Amino acid sequence: MYTDKIIKCKECGEDFVFTAGEQQFYADKGFDSEPSRCRRCRNRGKSVSGDEHKKVMYEIVCSKCGKVESIPFEPRHDRPVYCNECYRKLEREKH
């Protein structure tokens, strides 16, 4: 079984508790490592706004239906790229 652990936050240096329940959650999700930042620093990192945290979006034309859409990765020119709707349909057909 798991027991609560004290971990030092790599960002602010404060100690925080990695609870037994959180450890079980991490194990259930298959996470390999423990958290390295306390909850406050993790939440602060999520709420930071600025250019360094904005996703670059790329405009594409869906290879299947021709719809123009933005995607969060740079498409490779040697592979087809699909809009969300066509991609979901193709994934369902695979399974």
C-alpha positions as CSV (number, residue, x, y, z in Angstrom):
1,M,0.0,0.0,0.0
2,Y,1.0,3.6,-0.4
3,T,1.8,6.1,2.4
4,D,2.0,9.8,2.3
5,K,5.3,11.2,1.1
6,I,6.9,14.6,1.7
7,I,8.4,16.1,-1.5
8,K,10.3,19.4,-2.0
9,C,8.9,21.5,-4.8
10,K,11.6,22.1,-7.4
11,E,10.0,25.5,-8.2
12,C,9.4,27.2,-4.9
13,G,11.4,24.9,-2.5
14,E,8.4,24.3,-0.2
15,D,7.6,20.8,1.1
16,F,4.3,19.3,0.0
17,V,2.5,16.0,0.6
18,F,2.2,13.5,-2.1
19,T,-0.7,11.6,-0.6
20,A,-1.3,7.9,-0.7
21,G,-4.4,8.5,-2.7
22,E,-2.5,10.6,-5.3
23,Q,0.1,7.9,-5.5
24,Q,-2.6,5.3,-6.2
25,F,-4.1,7.7,-8.9
26,Y,-0.6,8.1,-10.5
27,A,-0.1,4.3,-10.5
28,D,-3.6,3.7,-12.0
29,K,-2.8,6.1,-14.8
30,G,0.6,4.5,-15.5
31,F,2.5,7.7,-14.6
32,D,6.2,6.8,-14.1
33,S,7.3,9.7,-12.0
34,E,6.2,11.6,-8.9
35,P,5.2,15.2,-9.1
36,S,8.1,17.6,-8.8
37,R,6.1,20.8,-8.2
38,C,3.5,21.6,-5.5
39,R,-0.1,22.1,-6.4
40,R,0.2,25.9,-6.1
41,C,3.1,26.0,-8.6
42,R,1.4,23.5,-10.9
43,N,-1.7,25.6,-11.0
44,R,0.3,28.8,-11.4
45,G,2.0,27.3,-14.4
46,K,-1.3,26.4,-16.0
47,S,-2.7,29.9,-15.6
48,V,0.3,31.8,-16.9
49,S,-0.5,33.7,-20.0
50,G,2.1,34.9,-22.4
51,D,3.5,34.3,-25.8
52,E,5.7,31.4,-24.6
53,H,2.6,29.5,-23.5
54,K,0.4,30.1,-26.6
55,K,0.1,27.2,-28.9
56,V,1.1,27.7,-32.5
57,M,-1.8,26.7,-34.8
58,Y,-1.4,25.7,-38.4
59,E,-4.1,26.2,-41.0
60,I,-4.8,23.1,-43.1
61,V,-7.2,21.9,-45.7
62,C,-8.6,18.5,-44.8
63,S,-7.4,15.8,-47.2
64,K,-10.8,14.1,-47.1
65,C,-13.5,16.7,-47.1
66,G,-11.6,20.0,-48.0
67,K,-12.7,21.8,-44.9
68,V,-10.3,24.5,-43.7
69,E,-9.3,24.0,-40.0
70,S,-6.5,24.9,-37.6
71,I,-4.4,22.2,-35.9
72,P,-1.8,22.4,-33.1
73,F,1.0,20.7,-35.0
74,E,2.9,21.4,-38.2
75,P,1.6,19.0,-40.9
76,R,4.1,17.0,-42.9
77,H,3.7,17.3,-46.6
78,D,4.2,13.6,-47.3
79,R,1.1,12.6,-45.2
80,P,-2.6,13.4,-45.4
81,V,-4.0,15.6,-42.7
82,Y,-7.7,15.6,-41.6
83,C,-10.1,18.0,-39.9
84,N,-11.3,16.8,-36.4
85,E,-14.5,15.3,-37.8
86,C,-12.9,13.3,-40.5
87,Y,-10.1,12.1,-38.2
88,R,-12.7,10.9,-35.6
89,K,-14.6,9.0,-38.4
90,L,-11.4,7.4,-39.6
91,E,-10.4,6.3,-36.1
92,R,-13.8,4.8,-35.5
93,E,-13.5,2.8,-38.7
94,K,-10.2,1.4,-37.6
95,H,-11.7,-0.1,-34.4
